[in-house]
């Protein structure tokens, strides 16, 4: 029995595919350790129920807001909640409130 040895000289290595696999492996590894740390913190804090434990692990990827990220620093909110309603001045609004009572 003789086995024919194959040559690998003409093989093609897809480095972009390899890079994606490595990136996915790194992301998976980071997620594993992040969730593991959350599990350890939950046990150390003696969370009362499994649901609390589970929520801590599921929220492990969240990071606290920084001082610059706080909503109060955004300023005034300018979203128009009811676009169909007409905009009334303060005096018109006051007159309308008085007439409805």
C-alpha positions in Angstrom: 0.0 0.0 0.0 1.5 3.2 -1.1 -0.2 6.4 -0.4 0.4 9.3 -2.6 1.4 12.5 -0.8 -0.4 15.6 -1.9 1.4 18.8 -2.5 0.2 21.9 -0.6 2.1 24.3 -2.8 -1.0 25.4 -4.7 -3.2 25.8 -1.6 -4.8 29.1 -1.0 -5.1 30.7 2.4 -8.0 33.1 2.8 -6.6 35.6 5.3 -9.8 37.7 5.4 -11.8 34.6 6.5 -9.1 33.8 9.1 -9.1 37.4 10.3 -12.9 37.2 10.8 -12.7 33.9 12.6 -10.0 35.4 15.0 -12.1 38.5 15.6 -15.2 36.4 16.4 -13.1 34.3 18.7 -11.8 37.4 20.5 -15.3 38.8 20.8 -16.6 35.5 22.2 -13.7 35.3 24.7 -14.3 38.9 25.9 -18.1 38.1 26.3 -17.3 35.0 28.2 -15.1 36.7 30.7 -17.4 39.7 31.1 -20.3 37.5 31.9 -18.2 35.3 34.2 -17.2 38.4 36.1 -20.8 39.4 36.4 -21.7 36.0 37.7 -19.0 36.2 40.4 -20.2 39.7 41.4 -23.8 38.5 41.6 -22.8 35.6 43.8 -20.6 37.9 46.0 -23.5 40.3 46.4 -25.8 37.4 47.3 -28.6 38.4 45.0 -31.9 37.1 46.4 -33.4 35.4 43.3 -32.2 33.7 40.1 -34.0 36.4 38.1 -31.8 39.1 39.7 -28.8 36.9 39.0 -29.8 36.5 35.4 -30.5 40.2 34.9 -27.0 41.1 36.2 -25.4 38.6 33.8 -27.5 39.9 30.9 -26.6 43.5 31.7 -22.9 42.7 31.9 -22.2 44.5 28.6 -23.7 47.8 29.9 -21.4 50.5 31.1 -22.4 53.4 33.4 -22.9 56.8 32.0 -20.0 59.2 32.3 -20.4 62.8 33.5 -20.5 64.2 30.0 -23.1 61.6 28.9 -25.8 62.6 31.4 -29.2 63.6 30.0 -29.2 66.8 32.0 -26.3 68.1 30.0 -28.2 67.7 26.7 -30.3 70.9 27.4 -33.9 71.5 26.5 -35.9 68.9 24.7 -37.3 70.2 21.5 -39.3 67.1 20.3 -42.8 68.1 19.1 -45.0 65.5 20.7 -48.2 66.3 18.8 -47.4 67.6 15.4 -51.1 67.9 14.5 -51.9 70.4 17.3 -51.5 74.0 16.6 -49.0 76.0 18.5 -50.7 78.5 20.8 -49.1 81.5 22.5 -49.2 81.7 26.3 -52.0 84.3 26.2 -54.1 82.2 23.8 -53.5 79.1 25.9 -54.6 81.0 29.1 -57.7 82.3 27.3 -58.6 78.8 26.2 -58.2 77.4 29.7 -60.4 80.2 31.1 -63.1 79.6 28.6 -63.2 75.9 29.2 -63.8 76.3 32.9 
